[in-house]
Amino acid sequence: MKQAKDIVKAFYESDIANDPNILEEFFHPQVKAIWNGVEGLTTLDFNDLSDFFTDIRKNYKDLKIEISHLLQDGNSVSIRYKYYVRPIENPDEEIGIAHFLCIWEIKDEKLHRGYQVSQPFKDKDEEDTSYDEVNL
């Protein structure tokens, strides 16, 4: 049996921008992700996540993640990370897009319930060393 922490880490380190099988591989069919971001509260189910990942594949050549924390407590995993993207229009440019903190509950070795908070990336964030690997 896979550890919950390993499942979450494998998802975030996968090729989200290019792999059309991400959803089936990592997400439980009854997934529910609750996301607090700049647009307010958004709740996503399996179909919503499918649309979300389709949009990512249409708009970005690549996604890069920096994980600073990955902590497990039973079947729950907390992850703190930031994403960088390479837009299709300019694949040589890497852009920081947001900081995230997410708690995932694992069921049947899949991501089942997610509670995520995000904050847009700012240029001065590059000066911050808090994303150096702290606790993985």
PyMOL commands that set and color helices and strands:
alter all, ss='L'
color gray80, all
select helices_A, chain A and resi 4-12+22-26+46-59+123-127
alter helices_A, ss='H'
color red, helices_A
select strands_A, chain A and resi 27-37+40-44+60-73+76-87+95-107+110-120
alter strands_A, ss='S'
color yellow, strands_A
deselect
rebuild
show_as cartoon
